[in-house]
């Protein structure tokens, strides 16, 4: 996937175990692109300076070097174990129905929502 490292596109792509070629433009996109590269699930290029040759080489790399797909699939498995949007919605509903003092106590004691 070639993208600008928007959070939604990155999450959807990794949900499917596909490596990324990220060219961030602004806001949180450089941070998200950094997370992708730090996880080994893609390559980052500079949006305003990438040449056609650099893009082609980076794309060939993520498609032919197996560690990029393996890292993307590792993240995919993690996302699937976490339960996706349904689990997130359930956690948010649970939080919304928890009285304020209990939410504060749990957070202070390190008993907030945890990842599965």
C-alpha positions, 0 to 999 in steps of 0.5 A: 500500500502506498499512502500518506500515513494517515492513521485510518489507512495505516490501521486498515492496511495492517489489519489485512497484514499488508506492508506500507510505503508511507510518505507523510505530509503533515500533522500526525502522519510523520509520527504514524509513518515512524511507527510503521517503520519502527515496527518493520512493516514498511518504508518511509519516503519524504513526500515532497522529495521522493523521485519515481525511482526511489518510490519504485525501489521502495515498493520493490523492497516491501514487496520482495523482502519477506520481513516487511510482510512478516512484520505487517502480519505480526501486527495484523495478528495483534489487531485481530487478538485485540478484537477490532472495532467491536471490542473497542466499542464494548470497552467504550460502552463499559467505560461510559457506564462506569461511575466517575469515581470508579474510573478515577480509582481504576486509572490511579491503581493501574487497573484501566482498560487493558489490551487483550 
